[in-house]
Amino acid sequence: MEEKQERALLVGLNITSTARKIDDIDINESMEELKELAKAAGAEVVGSLIQNKQTRDAAFYVGKGKVEEIKAYADSLGATVVIFNDELSGAHIRNIEEVVGVKVIDRTTLILDIFAQRALTKEGKLQVEIAQLKYRLPRLSGMGGALGKTGSGIGARGPGEQKLEIDKRHILNKAADIRRELKEIRKVRETQRVQRLKSNIPIVAIVGYTNAGKSTLLNELIKTHKDYEKEKEVFAKDMLFATLDVTLRKALLPNKKEFLVVDTVGFVSKLPHDLVDAFKATLEEVHYADLILHVIDATNSSYELQKSTTEKVLKELGANDKQTIIVYNKIDRLDLDIYPKNTDETIYISAKKGTNMDELLQLVQDAIMEKTYAVKLLLPYERGDIFSKVKDKYNVESFEYVENGITLDVNLQEADYNIYKEYILDK
């Protein structure tokens, strides 16, 4: 049976004390993002409340009086779920639910629910499930009856609501089983990655805030390849977390050389740590990239905060030192006659309209080819070992057996250029 659309009331806490971090996202912008997240999960947002308070309330998070106000407002709106903008403890959820009388979930549960809906691959689904289990484990004692409920809707997808009799040991055992499955999947992906690295095809990873236009950009880039087919495009929609699973596709540089484009999951403020940890293995592809395209929605008023959020997650993943081009996307929506000047490290595009795509591809080519050398080698027949090494490591464009050895055309990395330069013809 089709689930009835839930009616969501959103609640935010604005910490007004000096303890508030300078880089915290503005409460109004954060609540707008929560609204988009709720819509992405399939809910109808019927109202929103913000509590200004110096500190979090130990028992009711926003205070007992505010919770009673939430109940009255939820009743008047016919709300079926109350969604808080921050992560709540099990005790907070239990206490608030007892007062408001409808389901209460937090931002973390909401994001995990979206991921549970959107993950398509077996690995993606397992990663979401283990993140959900890790989230629920410390809340078993605090949430009481909340975990014993069965039902449908936001927060009940993925592994589903666990009954009370399923204790910590069961969750730990389930998590261990999932880790074993993920380990086997990662072995397969590692083998595939080794083959890609051997082919020496450059890898370009697209990263950025959710809904910045990463998938649209990937779809534009792959149109350059001679084997492009419409079916190879990825799902792209103007919504948060439209795509989750990492995608690899082939594209062509202006010089007609191939490169691989990797589209990754989008980031969001207050991204649950368990989810970052769960997807670290998937995002390992970023580690092996030769170049990162950091896509930013130029139309978003909080683009600087979104930029820093993405950079923070990349740092957590250990991929913040990669060569990066900042790509400001959606310039077709800006009411400007003149755009800021493109540089070697920053470019303004519209992936949807194709604006400045040729310039972006040229930047990508310049960045990738910066430390490579296109050469012709003449290897003596007695140095077949070098020929084998070069063929294994590089995408050799052509080779020929001649009287005094083997000639081959290849793009050498700087280190190998210095090793084999005595065999280079026409230096």
Secondary structure, DSSP 4 states (H G I P E B T S, - for coil): -PPPPPEEEEEEEEE-STTS-TTPPPHHHHHHHHHHHHHHTTPEEEEEEEEEESS-BTTTBS-HHHHHHHHHHHHHHT-SEEEESS---HHHHHHHHHHH-SEEEEHHHHHHHHHHHH--SHHHHHHHHHHHHHHHGGGHHHHGGGGG----STTS-TT-PPPTTS-HHHHHHHHHHHHHHHHHHHHHHHHHHHHHHHHT--EEEEEEBTTSSHHHHHHHHHTTSTT--GGGPPP--SSTTS--S-EEEEEE-TTS-EEEEEE-PPB-TT--HHHHHHTTTTTHHHHT-SEEEEEEETT-TTHHHHHHHHHHHHHHTT-TTS-EEEEEE-GGGS--SSPPPP-SSEEE-BTTTTBTHHHHHHHHHHHHHTTEEEEEEEE-GGGHHHHHHHHHHS---EEEEETTEEEEEEEEEHHHHHHHGGGEE--
